[in-house]
Structure formats: structure tokens, C-alpha cells
């Protein structure tokens, strides 16, 4: 693939990552805040779940392409680790920086507005990272060797 990876391809990869991250992030934030956990524990759970769901979505697609589970796991780790890590750092930093967002809890509009905002910021930051990775045959480029969307 050329170093001039299209923004469309990068956006698709980032959207895919965001989907898994958002599911894990939302679940983690809901569980942690509802349980009254400290921010650090809530963030840790959100990050862990974001990686689980991010990898799971990739695995599902790659396994459909006929790879063994071991090979599919390697592809998912190669494809998503940097993308999810960047997204989670940005996403959680925003949640921690917005005053009262973590304390607000899932019943509040502030919580959801902050989470939506943090995921939007994470998308914008992660998009050029994914474009750079894909342009170098890394990140989601690894997946496209194994299945077609």
C-alpha cells in the first residue's frame, strides 16, 4: 500500500476501533461509576473493556477470513494495539479533565455529553495515527491481508 493512504481507509479503521472502544468505555464507566469506584478503578476497567471489545471486533472479522484463533489473535494485536491505546489515553484524559464528568454518573446528561465529547476527540486524534500506521503497512493494513470488508 502506498504511503498516501486515503483518509477514507483510515477513517474506516478508526471508526472500527472507536466502536470497540466505545462499547468497552461506556460499560466500564457505567459499572465503575454505578458501583461508586474511585476514578482510577473506573478508568482501568474502561480501558480493559475497550481493549477486549476492540480486539473482539477485529477477531470476529479475521476469523471469518479463515485464520486459526492463534493467527487471528496475532493479527488483532498487531492491528489494534496502538490505535486502541491512543484512543483510550485521549478518551480517559478528557473524561478526567471535564469538571464533574466522572462524578456525574450514568444518570446524568453531563456524563453522556462528556463521554460523547471524549470519544469524538479520541477519534480526531487517532485518525491521523491510523492513517500513518496503515500507510506503513501497520495497524489495520495487517487485517486487509486477511479479509475483505
Buried (B, 14 or more C-beta within 10 A) or exposed (E): EEEEBEEEBBBBBBEBBBEBBBBBBBBBBBBBBEEEBEBEBBBBBBBEBBBBBBBEBBBEBBBEBEBEEEBBBBBBBBBBBBBBBBBBBBBBBBBBEBEEBBEBBBEBEBBBEBBEBBBEBBBEBBBEBBBBBBBEEBBBBBBBEBBEE
